[in-house]
Amino acid sequence: MSNTSFFFQFVVFVIIGLSACNPPESVDPEPDFWESPAEIDFDAIKSRGYLRAIVDNSSTSYYIYRGRTMGYEFEMLRNLANQLGVGLRLIVRHDLEDAFRLLNKGRADIVAINFEVNEMRKKYAAFTDPVGQMKTVLVQRKDQTHLDSLDQLDGKEIFIKKGTIYQARLAALQDSLQLDFALQEENTSLEDLITQVVREEIDYTVVDDDIALVNATYYDNLDVSLMVSPSNPVSWAVRKNSPELLGKINEWVERIKRTGYQAILYNKYFLNKKNSFHRSSSAFSSVSGGRISPYDEIIKAGADQLGWDWRLLAALVYKESRFNTSAVSYAGAVGLLQLMPVTLQRFGVSDPNNPNESLRGGVNYLRYLDGFWMERVPDNTERIKFILASYNVGHGHVQDAWRLAYKYGKDTRRWENVAYYLERKSQPEIYRDPWVKSGYAKGHVTVRYVREVYSLYESYKVLVDP
């Protein structure tokens, strides 16, 4: 080997060795998700037009019952959104850390889950004035595993929801009573844990007393009488840099307490045990049966013909008739899809009270409207809004609004531009315009109709499997 070659190899070896000795470049750790929350306060929410709230899907919070969106937190949030003058969009989450993450990243504005406030949680969010009081109870069966007192928990295994205050409560219980029991945290819902107790998959869990009492009304074998901790105030969460939103929510909290609205809702969902049982055990509840109506199968078949998500068609049917096959409107529309006599005849419906015939006629009419708007509105998502509006008020009135949008240079393929003129079609300067052929209409009612059908559809998408 030549001296030159040897020298070259020696230099390479030294360089590699020195490189290996050099410490790696330091990488700044990624900041925790709560350290730089998104800059979104009330003005931005108002400008956006809707409030995004995180809730839990349970027999008390947010669910579907016979096609209708219900729930204690849902009705509270709907009242709050109305008070703030915005719409409402709900996000279902069981994972509490994920809920706080979405909040701080600006993908939600409020977490409407009942939190006992502690120093750890204050890192993640700011909290509203108390929206209620909650105590925690042990959920167990009335069988050989039944305990008469908390000191009998020694040697037992308790399952709780991950990220809740229950872990600290039970740890304090262990210290005070000198107990030795195993604690297992599960990333699931409180009601799933209760169901596991009922099915004898686990023996004990700890939950809030309101959810425990509701479930005890329809599971006779449940005992929820043992209190783990006394009543403590609970609050909802918002971002720490949203003081204006927090202030408005606190004003609303004071108002619903003063007017008695919250007490009425609480009675409806937690004290009226008979109603709670029927809502939570029905086959047509998203909590238990997972169906929307008795007509899900024929609605799915009709949606296939339309190329729609069946839950959208179900939302339309609910809006039209509340799934009542014998419903008759003040104008004479009948059946599941509330068809007028002339439409019944045109689309071959001889018995409008027959759900199969009514749905078939309504679907055929919707297909006709789809064809009518196809060339004018190529995008399917936008076109569905035109179809729904036409179904409600007649396509002549919607076409008038389309003409006005065209006249004033707006993009006629976008529903919001056409809806602007449809909303104003009850004004003389609009319905007397030479471009208008069908005259006066309460167009604002139709625009709200489209919005409500879509709002219900969004709930169905969250709570009911496709």
C-alpha positions in Angstrom: 0.0 0.0 0.0 1.4 3.4 -0.9 2.1 6.1 1.7 -0.4 8.4 0.0 -3.2 5.8 0.2 -2.4 5.0 3.8 -2.4 8.7 4.8 -5.8 9.2 3.1 -7.4 6.3 5.0 -5.9 7.5 8.2 -7.4 11.0 7.7 -10.9 9.5 6.9 -10.7 7.4 10.0 -9.9 10.3 12.2 -12.7 12.4 10.7 -15.2 9.6 11.3 -14.0 9.2 14.9 -14.2 12.9 15.7 -17.7 13.0 14.2 -18.8 10.2 16.4 -17.5 12.1 19.4 -19.4 15.2 18.6 -22.7 15.5 20.5 -25.8 15.4 18.3 -27.4 18.8 17.5 -29.9 19.7 20.2 -33.6 19.7 19.1 -36.0 21.9 20.9 -38.8 19.8 22.4 -42.2 20.4 20.9 -44.2 22.7 23.2 -47.1 21.1 25.1 -50.4 21.5 23.3 -51.8 23.8 25.9 -48.9 26.3 25.9 -49.9 28.2 22.7 -53.6 28.0 22.3 -55.2 29.2 19.1 -56.1 32.8 19.0 -59.9 32.5 18.7 -62.2 34.5 20.9 -65.9 35.5 20.7 -65.6 38.0 17.8 -64.0 35.3 15.6 -66.7 32.8 16.6 -69.4 35.4 15.8 -67.8 36.1 12.5 -67.6 32.4 11.7 -71.3 32.0 12.5 -71.2 29.0 14.8 -70.0 27.6 18.1 -68.1 24.3 18.2 -68.6 22.3 21.3 -67.3 19.0 22.5 -69.8 16.7 24.3 -70.1 13.1 25.3 -72.5 10.7 23.5 -74.6 9.4 26.4 -78.1 8.9 27.5 -78.0 12.3 29.2 -75.6 14.4 27.0 -76.3 14.1 23.3 -78.1 11.5 21.4 -80.9 10.7 18.9 -84.3 9.5 20.0 -86.9 8.7 17.4 -85.1 11.0 14.9 -84.9 13.9 17.2 -81.6 15.3 18.6 -81.8 15.3 22.4 -79.6 15.5 25.5 -79.1 17.7 28.6 -75.8 19.3 27.3 -77.2 19.5 23.8 -80.2 21.6 24.9 -78.1 23.7 27.2 -75.6 24.4 24.3 -78.4 25.1 21.9 -79.8 27.7 24.3 -76.3 29.2 24.7 -75.8 29.4 21.0 -79.1 31.1 20.6 -78.2 33.6 23.3 -74.9 34.3 21.5 -76.6 34.6 18.1 -74.6 31.8 16.4 -75.2 28.3 15.2 -74.1 25.2 16.9 -71.8 22.3 15.8 -71.1 19.4 18.2 -68.1 17.1 18.4 -68.3 13.8 20.3 -65.3 12.7 22.3 -64.7 10.2 25.1 -61.0 10.9 25.5 -60.6 14.0 27.8 -57.0 14.7 26.8 -58.1 14.7 23.2 -60.9 17.1 24.0 -58.5 19.5 25.6 -56.1 19.1 22.6 -58.9 20.0 20.1 -59.9 23.0 22.3 -56.4 24.4 22.3 -55.7 23.8 18.7 -58.8 25.8 17.8 -60.8 22.9 16.5 -63.4 23.4 19.3 -64.4 26.4 21.3 -65.9 24.9 24.5 -65.7 21.5 26.2 -69.3 20.9 27.6 -68.3 18.1 29.9 -68.7 18.5 33.6 -65.2 19.1 35.1 -64.3 19.4 38.7 -61.6 22.1 38.5 -58.1 21.4 39.9 -54.7 22.8 39.4 -53.7 20.3 36.8 -56.7 21.1 34.6 -56.1 24.8 34.9 -53.0 24.2 32.8 -55.2 23.0 29.9 -58.0 25.5 29.9 -60.0 28.2 31.7 -63.2 27.2 33.3 -66.7 28.7 33.5 -68.6 29.5 36.6 -70.1 26.3 38.0 -72.9 24.9 35.8 -73.9 22.4 38.4 -73.0 20.2 41.3 -71.9 16.5 41.0 -71.0 13.8 43.4 -69.4 10.5 42.5 -70.9 7.1 43.4 -69.9 3.4 43.1 -71.8 1.5 40.5 -72.2 -2.2 41.3 -74.6 -5.1 40.9 -77.1 -6.5 43.4 -75.6 -9.9 43.5 -72.9 -11.8 45.4 -70.3 -9.1 44.5 -72.4 -6.4 46.2 -70.7 -4.2 48.8 -72.5 -2.5 51.7 -69.7 -0.1 52.6 -66.7 1.5 51.0 -64.2 -0.3 53.3 -65.2 -3.5 51.7 -63.4 -2.3 48.5 -60.2 -3.7 50.0 -58.7 -6.3 47.6 -61.1 -5.4 44.8 -60.6 -4.0 41.3 -62.2 -0.8 40.2 -62.4 0.4 36.6 -62.7 4.2 35.9 -62.7 6.4 32.9 -59.2 7.7 32.0 -58.4 11.3 32.7 -61.2 11.9 35.2 -61.1 13.2 38.8 -62.1 9.7 40.0 -58.5 8.6 40.2 -57.7 11.3 42.8 -60.9 10.7 44.7 -60.2 6.9 45.0 -56.5 7.5 45.9 -57.7 9.8 48.8 -60.2 7.0 49.8 -57.4 4.5 49.9 -55.3 6.7 52.2 -58.1 7.6 54.5 -59.5 4.1 54.9 -56.1 2.3 54.6 -57.5 0.2 51.7 -55.6 -1.8 49.1 -57.5 -2.1 45.9 -56.5 -2.1 42.2 -57.4 0.8 40.0 -57.7 0.4 36.2 -58.2 3.4 33.9 -60.0 2.8 30.6 -60.2 5.2 27.6 -64.0 4.8 27.2 -67.3 6.4 28.1 -68.9 6.3 31.6 -71.9 4.5 30.2 -69.7 1.8 28.6 -68.2 1.1 32.0 -71.7 0.9 33.5 -72.7 -1.5 30.7 -69.7 -3.7 31.5 -70.9 -3.9 35.1 -74.3 -4.9 34.0 -72.8 -7.6 31.7 -70.7 -8.9 34.6 -67.5 -8.1 32.6 -66.3 -5.9 35.6 -67.7 -5.6 39.1 -67.2 -2.0 40.0 -66.9 1.4 38.4 -67.2 5.0 39.6 -69.2 7.7 37.8 -71.1 10.9 38.3 -74.4 10.4 40.2 -76.6 11.9 37.5 -75.5 9.3 34.9 -75.6 6.6 37.5 -79.2 7.4 38.6 -80.4 7.5 34.9 -78.9 4.1 34.2 -80.3 2.6 37.4 -83.8 3.4 36.1 -83.5 0.9 33.3 -81.1 -1.7 34.8 -82.9 -3.2 37.8 -79.8 -5.0 39.0 -77.7 -1.9 39.5 -76.9 -0.3 42.9 -75.6 3.2 42.9 -76.2 4.1 46.5 -72.6 4.2 47.8 -71.2 7.7 47.6 -67.5 8.0 46.9 -67.3 11.8 47.2 -69.8 14.5 48.2 -71.2 17.1 45.8 -68.7 19.4 44.2 -69.1 22.2 41.7 -68.5 21.4 38.0 -67.7 23.6 35.1 -67.2 23.7 31.3 -63.9 24.5 29.7 -62.8 27.2 27.2 -59.3 28.3 26.0 -57.3 30.4 28.5 -57.0 33.2 25.9 -60.7 33.5 25.2 -61.8 35.9 28.0 -64.6 37.5 26.0 -66.2 34.1 25.3 -65.8 33.1 28.9 -67.5 36.2 30.1 -70.5 35.7 27.8 -70.8 32.1 28.9 -70.7 33.1 32.6 -73.5 35.7 31.9 -75.5 32.9 30.3 -74.9 30.6 33.2 -76.2 33.2 35.6 -79.3 33.8 33.4 -80.4 30.1 33.0 -80.1 29.7 36.8 -82.1 32.8 37.5 -84.9 32.1 35.0 -85.2 28.4 36.1 -84.4 27.1 32.6 -81.6 24.9 33.9 -83.8 23.4 36.6 -86.5 22.5 34.0 -83.9 20.8 31.8 -82.5 18.9 34.8 -85.9 17.6 35.8 -86.5 16.5 32.2 -83.4 14.4 31.9 -82.5 13.3 35.4 -85.6 13.4 37.7 -88.2 12.1 35.2 -87.2 8.5 35.4 -89.9 7.1 33.2 -89.0 9.4 30.3 -85.3 8.6 30.8 -86.0 4.9 30.6 -88.0 5.1 27.4 -85.4 7.4 25.7 -82.4 5.3 26.7 -83.9 1.8 26.1 -85.7 2.4 22.8 -84.6 0.7 19.7 -84.8 4.1 18.0 -82.2 5.7 20.3 -78.5 6.2 19.3 -77.6 5.2 22.8 -79.2 1.8 22.8 -80.7 0.6 19.5 -78.7 2.7 17.0 -81.7 3.1 14.7 -83.3 6.4 13.7 -86.8 5.2 12.8 -89.0 2.2 12.0 -88.4 3.0 8.3 -84.6 2.9 8.2 -84.5 0.1 5.7 -86.7 1.7 3.1 -85.0 5.1 3.7 -81.7 3.4 2.9 -83.1 1.9 -0.3 -84.4 5.3 -1.4 -81.1 7.0 -0.6 -79.3 4.5 -2.7 -81.5 5.5 -5.7 -80.6 9.2 -5.0 -76.9 8.6 -4.3 -77.4 10.3 -0.9 -76.2 9.4 2.5 -79.2 7.6 4.0 -78.9 9.8 7.1 -79.5 12.9 5.0 -82.7 11.4 3.6 -83.7 10.4 7.1 -83.2 14.0 8.3 -85.5 15.2 5.5 -88.2 12.6 6.4 -88.0 13.6 10.1 -88.3 17.3 9.2 -91.3 16.6 7.0 -93.4 14.2 9.1 -91.5 13.2 12.3 -91.8 9.7 10.7 -95.6 9.8 11.1 -97.1 8.0 8.0 -100.5 9.6 8.6 -99.2 13.2 9.1 -101.2 15.9 7.2 -100.0 19.5 6.9 -102.2 22.6 7.0 -101.7 22.8 3.2 -102.9 19.2 2.6 -99.5 17.5 2.2 -99.6 13.9 3.4 -97.4 10.9 4.3 -93.8 10.4 5.3 -92.5 12.9 2.8 -95.5 15.3 2.9 -96.4 15.3 -0.8 -99.1 17.5 -2.1 -102.0 15.8 -4.0 -100.8 17.0 -7.4 -97.3 15.6 -6.7 -98.8 12.3 -5.5 -100.6 11.9 -8.7 -97.7 12.9 -10.8 -95.3 10.4 -9.2 -97.7 7.5 -9.0 -98.6 7.4 -5.3 -102.1 6.0 -4.8 -101.9 5.5 -1.0 -99.9 8.3 0.6 -100.3 6.7 4.1 -98.4 3.6 2.9 -94.7 4.3 3.9 -93.3 2.4 0.9 -95.4 4.4 -1.6 -94.9 7.7 0.1 -91.2 7.3 0.2 -91.0 6.0 -3.4 -93.0 9.1 -4.5 -90.8 11.4 -2.5 -87.6 9.9 -3.9 -88.9 10.1 -7.4 -89.7 13.8 -6.9 -86.2 14.4 -5.4 -84.7 12.7 -8.4 -86.7 15.0 -10.7 -85.4 18.0 -8.8 -81.9 16.6 -9.0 -82.2 16.5 -12.8 -83.6 20.0 -12.9 -80.6 21.5 -11.1 -77.9 19.2 -12.5 -76.6 21.5 -15.2 -77.0 24.7 -13.2 -75.3 23.4 -10.1 -72.8 20.6 -11.0 -71.4 20.2 -7.5 -73.3 17.5 -5.7 -73.0 18.9 -2.2 -74.2 22.4 -3.3 -76.9 20.9 -5.5 -78.5 19.0 -2.6 -79.2 22.4 -0.9 -81.0 23.6 -4.0 -83.0 20.3 -4.1 -84.0 20.6 -0.5 -85.1 24.2 -0.9 -87.1 23.3 -4.0 -88.7 20.4 -2.2 -89.9 22.9 0.5 -91.0 25.9 -1.5 -91.1 24.7 -5.1 -88.3 25.0 -7.7 -90.0 28.0 -9.4 -89.2 30.2 -6.4 -85.7 28.9 -6.0 -85.2 29.5 -9.8 -86.3 33.1 -9.3 -83.6 33.5 -6.6 -81.1 31.9 -9.0 -82.0 34.4 -11.7 -81.6 37.3 -9.3 -78.2 36.0 -8.3 -77.3 35.8 -12.0 -78.6 39.3 -12.6 -76.4 40.8 -9.9 -73.3 38.9 -11.0 -73.1 36.3 -8.2 -71.8 32.8 -8.6 -75.1 30.9 -9.1 -73.6 27.6 -8.4 -73.2 28.5 -4.7 -76.2 28.0 -2.4 -75.3 31.0 -0.2 -75.6 33.4 -3.1 -79.0 32.1 -4.2 -80.2 31.8 -0.6 -79.5 35.6 -0.1 -82.1 36.5 -2.7 -84.5 33.7 -1.7 -84.5 35.1 1.9 -85.6 38.4 0.5 -88.4 37.1 -1.7 -91.1 38.4 0.6 -90.0 42.0 0.0 -91.9 43.9 -2.8 -88.7 45.2 -4.5 -87.6 41.6 -4.9 -90.7 39.7 -5.8 -91.8 42.5 -8.2 -88.5 42.4 -10.1 -89.1 41.6 -13.8 -86.6 38.7 -13.5 -89.0 37.0 -10.9 -91.6 34.7 -12.4 -93.2 33.0 -9.4 -93.9 36.0 -7.2 -94.0 36.3 -3.5 -92.6 33.6 -1.2 -91.5 33.3 2.5 -88.1 32.5 1.3 -86.5 33.0 4.7 -88.5 30.0 6.0 -87.1 27.9 3.2 -83.5 29.0 3.9 -84.0 28.1 7.6 -85.5 24.7 6.5 -82.4 23.8 4.5 -80.2 24.8 7.4 -82.3 22.7 9.9 -82.3 19.6 7.7 -78.5 19.9 7.4 -78.1 20.5 11.1 -80.1 17.4 11.9 -78.1 15.4 9.3 -74.8 16.5 11.0 -76.1 15.1 14.3 -77.1 11.9 12.6 -73.6 11.6 11.1 -72.0 11.9 14.5 -74.4 9.6 16.4 -75.6 7.0 13.9 -73.5 4.6 11.9 -73.6 5.0 8.1 
